[in-house]
């Protein structure tokens, strides 16, 4: 009888242990370094729009990771920005959806615990799961959301850049994959710490850029732009290690680049898409 009890106890312990292991899951989280880069991308977008905003980045539980208040932004926007980010994180959807519900007559949405029903909060996802969110407040609702979307897009680029191909492996992308990548704009391939391939899409002027370690080899696939290289960057701001952004460039060399053109911008050289008359697509090979 004692032996049977011991065996039964062992089987019970084994079952409990197996059950415990089965209940442990891997979970992707948003690191502080990534959150800072996301906030920096949103800040760069805000600067181009001359916007005065608060930018908040939170984890998947709505806990604050990064808070940036641009110069001369109203103090009241601090709590609002955090609230928008938290809403997008814990409800797993853009905060705009709750504002729209209220506009459409669902006043009960005002009673949702922890919800800030205002446009400007965007979830940050990885493999279809929400790992955090960004919230922006200070300007018009539409502009707040545009800036938040710039941060969320930077998060996608960061995730893509961390998925490196094994050394020595040949990578192939068929025309459908390439077309899809151009439609969204982003990183097509991150081969190593030596080079990357971007499928970039642009429909308006950008900020001035300097990459202190990377040369940009640009091939215009379609469209055209007025492109400035060299000169002096106005109001330069570091947004990430080895990456500087500014409002514009004074001086420098101005040229029109169009379909089929190739231009190589050495590392450390200021460059700026000053004017983009219509949507354009272009490859950028980043070589270090």
N, C-alpha and C positions, 0 to 999 in steps of 0.2 A: 504493500500500500504506500509506504514511504517513497519507494522508487517511482511509482506512478505519479505521485504528487510532485516529485522533483522534475520528472519529465514534462508533466503538464505545465509546471511553472516555467520551465525553460522554453516550451513552445509558446506560452503566453508572452514571455519576454521577447522572444524572437519576433513574434507578430507585431508587438508594440514598436520594436526597433525598426522593423521594415516599414510600418505605417509612418513612423516619425520621419524616416528618410524620404518617404514618398511625398511628405508635406513640405519639403524644403525646395524652394524654387530659386533659380537665378533671376536677379533683378538688375536692370540697367538703371544707372543713376546719372544725374547731371552734376559734373564736377564743378568746383569753384572756378578753375581755369577756363572751362568751356563757358560758364555763365558770364565771366568777364568779357570773353571774346564776343558773345552774343550781344551783350550790352554795348560794347564798343562799336559793333556794326550798326546797331540802332542809333547810337549817338552820331556816327558819321552821316547817316541818312538825315537825321534831324538837322545837322549843321548845313547840309546842302539845301534844306528847305527853310533855313533861318528860323527854325522852330525852337520854342522855349518849352521844354518838357521834362517830366520826371520819367525815368526808365527803371522798372523793377523786374528782376528775374527771380523766380522761385523754383523750388523743387516740386515733385509730384504731389506733395502734401500741402502745398501752398506756403511753405516756410521760406522766408526771404534769404536769398543768396547774395544778390548784388542790388544796390540802389544808387542811381546816379541822378542828380538834380542839376540840369544845365543852368548856366548863369542867368539870373533874372527870371527864373521860373517861379510862379506863385507857390507859396508854401502849401496851400491847400491841396495841390496836386500830388503831394507825397503819399498821403493815405489813399487817395483815389487810384493812383497808379498801382500801388501794392494790392488794393482790392480787385482791380481788373485782372492782374496776373493770378491772384489766388483763385478767383472765379474760374478762369480758363483752366487752371490746373486741377482743381478738385471736382469740377463738373465735366471735365474732359471735352470742352467745346469752346469756341470763341465767345467772349462775354457779350458780343453784339447780339447773339441769339436771344438773350434775355431782354435786352432793350427792345428788340423787334416784337417779342411776345407781348410786352406791355403796350407798345404802340398799337398792336392788333387787338387790344382789349383784355388780355389775360393779366389783370391786375394782381392776381394771386402770386405771380412771379416775384412780386415785391417782398413776399413773406418767406422766400427761400433762405434758409440759414446760410450765412457766409457768402451770399451772392451780391456782387456789385453790377447791376444791370446797365452797364454803360459800354459803348464800343471802345475797343482799344486793348483787349486782352486776347492773346493768341497762344494756344497750346504748343508745346515743343514735343515732337514725337520721335520715337526710334522703333523700327520694325512694327509700326502700327500701335505702339503703346505710348501713352503720355508719360514723359519723364520730367516734365517741368512746364513752365509757361513764362511769357513775357507780357508785361503790362505797361502802357504808355499813357500819360495824361498831361494836359497843359494847353493843347491847341484844339482845333475842331475835332469832333469824333472821327471823321474820315481820315484826317491827317494823323491823328494818334494811331489809328489802326495801320496805316501805311508804314509808319515808322516801326511799329511792332512786327509787322510782316517782314521788314528788312532784317530784323534780329532773328526771326524764326527761320528765314532763308539761310542766314549765316550758320545756324545750327545744323541745317541739312548739309551744308557744304563741309562743316567740320566732321560730321559723321561719315560722309563719303570719303573725306581725305584720310580718315583713320583706317579705312578698309584697303590695306595695301596688298598688291599682288606679290606672290612669292618670287624671289629673285630667280631669274633665268626662265621664267614662264612666259610664253608668248600669249599676249592678250589680243582678243579679236572682238570687235563690236560691229554687228551688221547694220545696214542702213536704217532699219527701224529703230534700233537702240540709239543710234546717233541722232536721228530726227527727234526722238522723244526727249533726249538730253538737251538738244537745242531749243525745243519748245519751252522747256522750263528754265534753261540756263543753269549751269553748275559745273561740277567736276566730273569729267568722263573717266579719267584714269589717274590714279596716284601710284606711280611705279615704285618709288623709293623716296629717300630724302634728297635725291638728285634731280628729279624731274616730275612734272605733272602735266596733264592735258585738260584744259577747260573747254567746254562748249558754251561760250558766252553769248548772251542775248541782251541787247540794249535798245531801249526805245526813247531814251532821253539823255541829256548831258549827265555826266557824273561828277564826282569830286576829283580833285587832283590826287595823284597817288605817287608814292615812292616805296619800292621794295628794296630794302638795303642788301639783301642777299640773292634775290632772284632776278634773272633776266627774263623779259617777256618776249617771246617770239610770236608775233600776231599774224594770222592769215585771215583776211576778210572773206568769209564765205558768201555773204549777201548783204546788200545795203551799202551805206557810206556814212562818213562822219568827218567833222573837222577835228583834227587830232593835233595836240600841242605837246612838244617834247622839249626838255631842258628848261632854262629860265629859273625863276624863283617861285617857290610855293608860298601862297598867302595863308597865314594862320595855320601852320603845320601842327598836327596833333598825333602822337603815337596812339594807335588803336589796338595793337598787339605787338609781340616781339618782332622786330625787324619790319614792321609795317607802319607807314605814316600816311596820313590823309590831310588835305587842306581844302580851302574853299575854291581856289583857282590858281592859275599860274600867270605871272607877269613875265614878259619877255619870252624867250624860247623860240622855237621854230614851229610855225603853223603850216600844216599841209592837209589836203583833202585825201582821205584814204577811201577806196571803194573796192567792189567785188574783184577778187583775184590778187589784190595787193598783199605784200608781205612787209612787215616792219619789225625791226629788232630793237628793243629798248634795253640797254645794259642795266645791270643792277645799280641802284643808287641814283638813277636818272628820273627826275620828275616827269610825269606824263598825265594827260588830261583829255578826255573826250569832251571837247568844248561844246559841240553842237551835233545832234543826231536828228536829221530831218524826218526819218522814218525808221521803223524797226530794222535793226541790223543784227546779223549773227557772225561770229568770228571765233576761230580757234585761238587759244593762247597756250603755247607750250612754255611752261615755267622751268627754267634750267638753273641749277645752283652750282 
